Amino acid sequence: AVLTDLTMPGLTGDALARALATHRADLPVLIMSGAEPLGDGSAELPPAVRARLRKPIDSGQLFDALAHALD
């Protein structure tokens, strides 16, 4: 699994998820953000994105999201 931020210098988290999917379509991606709206649907993010997490993230929330993504 990959945990990435939505906003990074030079590359967005959704662009990273799309690039990773070209090499590993089964690789789950979890995107987190503290500033950007994450939306409530999946239309704007690629299918590889299995979870959207709002920062700050507590350990239980991260554990649950990872467990679901890897299930």
NORPE-V511403 format. One record per residue. N is the residue number from 1. RES is the residue in one letter. PHI is phi in degrees with one decimal (* if undefined). Layout:
# NORPE-V511403
N_RES_PHI / N_RES_PHI
This chain:
# NORPE-V511403
1_A_* / 2_V_-121.3 / 3_L_-110.0 / 4_T_-136.4 / 5_D_-85.9 / 6_L_-71.3 / 7_T_-113.8 / 8_M_-137.3 / 9_P_-66.2 / 10_G_83.1 / 11_L_-160.7 / 12_T_-93.3 / 13_G_-62.4 / 14_D_-70.2 / 15_A_-66.8 / 16_L_-62.7 / 17_A_-60.6 / 18_R_-64.1 / 19_A_-64.8 / 20_L_-63.9 / 21_A_-64.5 / 22_T_-70.2 / 23_H_-103.1 / 24_R_-142.4 / 25_A_-63.0 / 26_D_-89.9 / 27_L_-79.7 / 28_P_-75.3 / 29_V_-119.6 / 30_L_-114.5 / 31_I_-110.3 / 32_M_-121.6 / 33_S_-159.4 / 34_G_-110.8 / 35_A_-122.6 / 36_E_-87.8 / 37_P_-67.5 / 38_L_-94.5 / 39_G_74.8 / 40_D_-115.6 / 41_G_-118.5 / 42_S_-106.5 / 43_A_-64.8 / 44_E_-85.4 / 45_L_-112.8 / 46_P_-65.1 / 47_P_-59.8 / 48_A_-64.5 / 49_V_-76.1 / 50_R_-95.3 / 51_A_-153.5 / 52_R_-116.5 / 53_L_-120.9 / 54_R_-92.9 / 55_K_-80.4 / 56_P_-74.4 / 57_I_-104.5 / 58_D_-87.7 / 59_S_-62.9 / 60_G_-65.8 / 61_Q_-63.3 / 62_L_-64.3 / 63_F_-58.4 / 64_D_-61.4 / 65_A_-65.9 / 66_L_-65.7 / 67_A_-60.9 / 68_H_-66.5 / 69_A_-66.0 / 70_L_-91.9 / 71_D_-68.1
